C-alpha cells in the first residue's frame, strides 16, 4: 500500500481493474474496550476517499459513527418490502416485487456494503440486453425489456438504497452517484372528438356501458369505477365522491385510493345522471332475475349477480366495442387520457382537469397537451389573430 501525499490518511492500492483508494478508521470497541480498525475501500479517486474519511472522523467525534450491516442486497430488499408494505397498496407492492426479481437476478448476491455504482451501471447495461418470454395469441416469443421497465427497476432500486442509507445499513448514499437509465416517453393514444359518438353508439349495446361511459366522461381510474358505490353518488348535487377502489388481484373493495389527491369530488352533468339512473334500473332487474344468488355490495358497476367485475372482462369487452366501432384502439386507462385531452382541447384550465383526475400537480396533467393534432395549429391561429388585430 502507498499513502497519498495530497490526502493524508488515504491509501492507494492496485486492483485487477486498476487503482483504487481506501482509508482506515480506528475506534474503541464498546464491549471489550480494545482499539479496533475498520477499512473502507473501493473508491475511484483519492479525493472521494478523503471526503468520506473526514465524514467518518466527524461522525466519531460527534457520536454518530456506525458500521454498515453485512447483508446481501437481496436480504435488504426483502426488509425494504416489509417496511414499504406498511403504507403501500397491494397493487403497488406487486409491481415492486416484479422489479425486484430483476434486481435479485442481476446483483442481489452482492453484499449491500460492497455494492457500488459500477455494479449498478453494469447491471443496467445487462438489463438493456436482457430478453424475456411473453405470450401473444397463445404463441410464445422473446423480446427485450422496454426502456420504461428498466427505468422503473432503477426507481425501485434507488428507493431501496435511499432507505438503506437512512436506516444506516450503508455508509454512503449511492443514489447521488447513480446515472439514471433513459426514460421512454409514453405514447398516449386517445379517442379523437369525432370518434366519441361512434364509440358510444356501439358501447350502448354492451353490458358494461356504464363503466366505459364513466371512464370517458369523468376520467375516473378503472379501480375507482369498479369500486364505486351508490352511496358515493349525490344525484341532487350531481357529484361523485371518490373514496374506495377495487383491488384487481383479490377483487376486494378497499377504503383507500392511489394517493391523497385521489380522494376527490367530481362534478357530473345531466347526461351522466341519465346513464347512472339507467344503470340503477338495470341492476334492479338483475337483482330480481338472480334472486338469492345476488350478492349486494351496493356497487354501481357490478356483475349480473352483484359481485365486483373482473378487470380482464372489462378489457375484453372494451376491445370488442372498439373493434366494432372502428375507432382508435385504446386501453381503459386511455379513456381517462381521452377525458383529460378532450377537456384541454375544449379550453378547460389545467388545474380543473388535474382536480378531476386527482393529479398532484398540473405538471402531470400537462403530458396530455401535445396529444390531439391541431391543438398547436389552433394556438398559433389565436396568436396570429392577436398580432393582426393589434397591427390594424
C-alpha positions in Angstrom: 0.0 0.0 0.0 1.1 3.6 -0.6 -0.1 6.6 1.3 -1.2 9.5 -0.8 0.6 12.8 -0.3 -2.2 15.2 -1.0 -4.8 13.4 1.0 -3.5 12.3 4.5 -5.0 9.1 5.8 -5.9 7.8 2.3 -4.0 4.8 0.8 -3.6 3.7 -2.8 -3.7 0.0 -4.0 -3.5 -1.8 -7.3 -6.6 -3.8 -8.1 -7.3 -6.1 -11.1 -9.4 -3.3 -12.6 -6.8 -0.6 -11.9 -6.1 1.7 -8.9 -8.5 2.2 -6.0 -8.2 4.1 -2.8 -9.1 3.3 0.8 -8.8 4.6 4.4 -8.8 3.1 7.9 -10.8 4.2 10.9 -9.7 3.3 14.3 -12.2 3.2 17.2 -12.7 1.8 20.6 -14.8 -1.4 20.9 -17.6 -0.5 23.4 -17.8 -4.2 24.6 -14.1 -5.1 25.0 -12.6 -1.6 25.4 -9.9 -2.5 22.9 -8.9 -0.5 19.9 -10.0 -1.9 16.5 -9.6 -0.9 12.9 -12.2 -0.7 10.1 -11.1 -0.5 6.5 -13.2 1.4 3.9 -12.2 0.9 0.3 -13.2 0.7 -3.3 -13.1 4.4 -4.0 -12.2 5.5 -7.5 -10.3 8.7 -6.5 -8.3 9.7 -3.5 -10.4 12.8 -3.2 -13.6 10.8 -2.8 -12.0 8.6 -0.2 -10.7 11.6 1.7 -14.1 13.2 1.8 -15.6 10.1 3.3 -12.6 9.8 5.7 -13.4 13.3 7.0 -17.1 12.4 7.3 -16.2 9.3 9.4 -13.9 11.1 11.7 -16.5 13.8 12.2 -19.1 11.1 13.0 -16.7 9.6 15.5 -16.3 12.9 17.2 -20.0 13.7 17.5 -21.1 10.2 18.4 -23.0 9.4 15.2 -20.5 6.9 13.7 -21.8 3.4 12.8 -20.6 0.4 10.9 -22.8 -0.8 8.0 -24.6 -4.1 8.2 -23.2 -7.1 6.4 -26.2 -8.4 4.5 -26.8 -9.0 0.8 -28.8 -6.7 -1.4 -31.4 -9.4 -1.7 -31.8 -9.6 2.1 -32.1 -5.8 2.3 -34.7 -5.7 -0.5 -36.9 -8.2 1.5 -36.6 -6.0 4.6 -37.4 -2.9 2.5 -40.5 -4.5 1.1 -41.7 -5.2 4.6 -41.1 -1.6 5.6 -42.8 -0.3 2.4 -45.8 -2.6 2.8 -46.9 -0.6 5.9 -48.3 2.3 3.7 -48.4 0.8 0.2 -51.3 -0.6 -1.8 -51.3 -4.3 -2.7 -51.0 -3.5 -6.4 -48.0 -1.2 -5.8 -46.3 -3.9 -3.8 -46.9 -6.4 -6.7 -45.2 -4.0 -9.1 -42.3 -3.6 -6.7 -41.9 -7.4 -6.4 -41.8 -7.8 -10.2 -39.0 -5.2 -10.5 -37.1 -6.6 -7.5 -37.0 -10.0 -9.3 -34.8 -8.5 -12.0 -32.6 -6.8 -9.4 -32.2 -10.1 -7.4 -31.2 -12.0 -10.6 -28.6 -9.4 -11.5 -26.9 -8.0 -8.4 -28.9 -9.4 -5.4 -26.0 -11.6 -4.3 -23.7 -8.7 -3.7 -23.1 -7.6 -0.1 -25.0 -4.3 0.5 -22.0 -2.5 1.9 -19.8 -3.6 -1.1 -22.3 -2.6 -3.7 -21.0 0.3 -5.8 -22.1 2.4 -8.8 -20.0 0.3 -11.2 -22.1 -2.8 -10.2 -25.3 -0.8 -10.7 -24.4 0.7 -14.0 -23.1 -2.7 -15.3 -26.5 -4.2 -14.2 -28.4 -1.5 -16.2 -26.4 -2.4 -19.3 -27.2 -6.1 -18.9 -30.9 -5.2 -18.5 -30.8 -3.5 -21.9 -29.6 -6.8 -23.4 -32.0 -9.0 -21.4 -34.8 -10.9 -23.2 -38.0 -12.1 -21.6 -40.6 -14.5 -22.8 -44.1 -13.2 -23.5 -47.3 -14.7 -24.9 -49.3 -13.2 -27.7 -52.3 -15.0 -29.2 -51.2 -18.2 -27.4 -47.8 -18.1 -29.1 -44.6 -17.6 -27.1 -41.9 -15.2 -28.3 -38.9 -13.3 -26.9 -38.5 -9.5 -26.5 -36.1 -7.1 -24.8 -37.1 -5.2 -21.7 -38.5 -1.8 -22.6 -36.7 1.4 -21.6 -39.6 2.2 -19.3 -39.3 -1.1 -17.5 -35.6 -0.6 -16.9 -36.3 2.9 -15.6 -38.9 1.5 -13.3 -36.5 -1.1 -12.0 -34.0 1.8 -11.4 -36.6 3.7 -9.4 -37.3 0.8 -7.1 -33.5 0.2 -6.5 -33.0 3.8 -5.8 -35.8 3.9 -3.3 -34.4 0.8 -1.5 -30.9 2.2 -1.4 -32.1 5.6 -0.1 -33.8 3.8 2.7 -30.7 1.7 3.4 -28.7 4.9 3.9 -31.3 6.5 6.0 -31.5 3.4 8.2 -27.7 3.2 8.5 -27.3 0.0 6.6 -24.7 1.6 4.3 -22.2 4.3 4.8 -22.6 6.1 1.5 -25.7 7.5 -0.2 -25.3 5.7 -3.6 -28.4 7.3 -5.0 -26.4 10.6 -5.5 -24.0 8.9 -7.9 -26.2 6.6 -9.9 -26.7 7.6 -13.5 -30.4 7.1 -14.4 -31.3 5.0 -17.4 -33.1 6.8 -20.2 -36.9 7.0 -19.6 -39.0 6.4 -22.6 -41.8 8.9 -23.2 -45.1 7.1 -23.3 -47.3 7.4 -26.3 -50.8 8.4 -25.1 -53.4 7.2 -27.6 -56.8 8.8 -27.1 -60.2 8.8 -28.7 -60.5 11.8 -31.0 -63.5 14.1 -30.7 -65.1 12.7 -33.9 -64.7 9.1 -32.6 -66.6 9.6 -29.4 -70.1 9.3 -30.8 -69.2 6.2 -32.8 -67.7 4.6 -29.7 -70.7 5.4 -27.5 -73.2 4.2 -30.1 -71.6 0.7 -30.1 -70.8 0.8 -26.3 -74.6 1.3 -25.5 -75.2 -2.3 -26.6 -72.6 -3.6 -24.2 -73.4 -4.7 -20.6 -70.5 -2.6 -19.3 -71.7 0.6 -21.0 -71.8 2.5 -17.7 -68.2 1.5 -16.9 -67.0 2.9 -20.3 -69.1 6.0 -20.0 -67.8 6.9 -16.6 -64.2 6.3 -17.8 -64.7 8.7 -20.7 -66.8 11.4 -19.1 -65.4 11.5 -15.5 -61.7 10.5 -16.0 -62.0 8.0 -13.1 -59.5 5.2 -12.9 -60.8 1.7 -13.6 -60.2 0.6 -10.0 -62.2 3.7 -8.8 -65.2 2.9 -11.1 -65.3 -0.8 -10.2 -65.1 0.1 -6.5 -67.7 2.9 -6.8 -70.8 2.5 -4.5 -74.2 4.2 -4.9 -73.7 5.9 -1.5 -70.9 7.9 -3.1 -73.2 9.5 -5.7 -75.2 12.6 -4.9 -77.9 12.7 -7.6 -79.3 16.1 -6.5 -76.0 17.9 -6.3 -74.6 15.9 -9.3 -71.5 14.8 -7.5 -69.4 11.6 -7.3 -67.1 11.2 -4.3 -64.0 9.0 -4.7 -63.1 7.2 -1.5 -62.9 3.5 -2.5 -61.2 1.3 -5.1 -61.3 -2.3 -6.2 -58.2 -4.4 -5.7 -57.9 -6.2 -9.0 -55.9 -9.1 -7.5 -58.4 -10.3 -4.9 -61.4 -8.3 -6.0 -61.9 -6.7 -2.6 -63.2 -3.2 -2.1 -60.5 -1.1 -0.4 -61.3 2.0 1.6 -58.3 3.7 0.1 -57.2 5.3 -3.2 -54.0 5.7 -5.1 -52.8 8.8 -3.4 -54.0 11.7 -1.1 -55.0 13.7 -4.2 -57.1 10.8 -5.5 -59.6 11.5 -2.7 -61.8 13.9 -4.6 -65.2 15.1 -5.6 -66.1 15.0 -9.3 -69.0 17.1 -10.8 -71.1 15.4 -13.4 -73.8 16.6 -15.8 -77.4 15.6 -16.6 -76.4 13.2 -19.3 -74.2 11.3 -16.9 -77.0 11.3 -14.3 -79.3 9.6 -17.0 -76.7 6.9 -17.6 -76.4 6.3 -13.9 -80.2 6.1 -13.5 -80.5 3.6 -16.3 -77.7 1.6 -14.7 -79.7 1.6 -11.4 -82.8 0.2 -13.3 -80.6 -2.4 -14.9 -79.3 -3.6 -11.6 -82.8 -3.7 -10.1 -83.9 -6.0 -12.9 -80.8 -8.2 -12.5 -81.4 -8.5 -8.7 -84.9 -9.8 -9.3 -83.7 -12.2 -12.0 -80.8 -13.6 -9.9 -82.9 -13.9 -6.7 -80.9 -15.4 -3.8 -77.8 -15.7 -5.9 -77.4 -11.9 -6.0 -74.8 -10.5 -3.6 -75.4 -6.9 -3.0 -72.2 -4.9 -2.5 -74.0 -1.7 -3.3 -71.7 -1.4 -6.4 -72.6 0.9 -9.3 -71.0 -1.4 -11.8 -71.2 -5.0 -10.6 -71.6 -8.3 -12.4 -75.1 -9.7 -13.1 -75.1 -11.2 -9.6 -73.7 -8.2 -7.8 -70.1 -9.2 -7.3 -67.2 -6.9 -8.4 -66.3 -7.0 -12.1 -63.1 -8.8 -13.2 -60.8 -6.2 -14.9 -59.9 -8.7 -17.6 -63.6 -8.9 -18.6 -63.7 -5.1 -18.8 -60.6 -5.1 -21.0 -62.1 -7.8 -23.3 -65.5 -6.0 -23.7 -63.8 -2.7 -24.4 -61.6 -4.1 -27.2 -64.7 -5.7 -28.7 -66.5 -2.4 -28.7 -63.5 -0.5 -30.2 -63.2 -3.1 -33.0 -66.8 -2.8 -33.9 -66.8 1.0 -33.7 -63.7 1.2 -35.8 -62.1 3.9 -33.6 -58.5 4.3 -32.2 -57.5 1.2 -30.2 -57.2 2.5 -26.6 -56.9 0.8 -23.3 -59.3 1.5 -20.4 -56.8 3.8 -18.8 -56.5 5.7 -22.1 -60.3 6.5 -21.8 -59.1 8.5 -18.8 -56.4 10.1 -21.0 -59.1 10.8 -23.6 -61.2 12.6 -21.0 -58.2 14.8 -20.0 -57.2 15.6 -23.6 -60.7 16.4 -24.8 -61.2 18.8 -21.8 -57.8 20.6 -22.5 -58.7 20.8 -26.2 -62.0 22.5 -25.2 -60.0 25.1 -23.3 -60.6 23.8 -19.8 -57.8 25.0 -17.5 -55.1 22.6 -16.4 -55.9 22.9 -12.7 -59.6 22.0 -13.3 -58.6 18.9 -15.4 -56.0 17.9 -12.8 -58.5 18.2 -10.0 -61.0 15.9 -11.8 -58.3 13.3 -12.4 -56.8 13.6 -8.9 -53.4 14.7 -10.1 -50.9 16.0 -7.5 -49.8 18.9 -9.8 -50.5 20.4 -13.2 -47.2 19.0 -14.4 -48.8 15.6 -14.5 -51.8 16.9 -16.4 -49.6 18.7 -19.0 -48.5 15.4 -20.5 -51.8 15.4 -22.4 -51.4 18.8 -24.0 -49.5 17.5 -27.1 -51.8 14.6 -27.9 -54.5 15.8 -30.2 -53.4 17.0 -33.7 -54.5 20.5 -34.4 -54.1 21.9 -30.8 -50.9 23.7 -31.7 -52.3 24.9 -35.0 -55.2 26.4 -33.0 -52.8 28.1 -30.7 -50.8 29.7 -33.4 -54.0 30.8 -35.1 -55.0 32.6 -31.9 -51.6 34.2 -31.8 -51.8 35.3 -35.4 -55.3 36.9 -34.8 -53.9 38.7 -31.8 -50.9 40.1 -33.6 -53.0 41.1 -36.7 -55.7 42.9 -34.6 -53.0 44.9 -32.9 -51.4 45.9 -36.2 -54.7 47.2 -37.6 
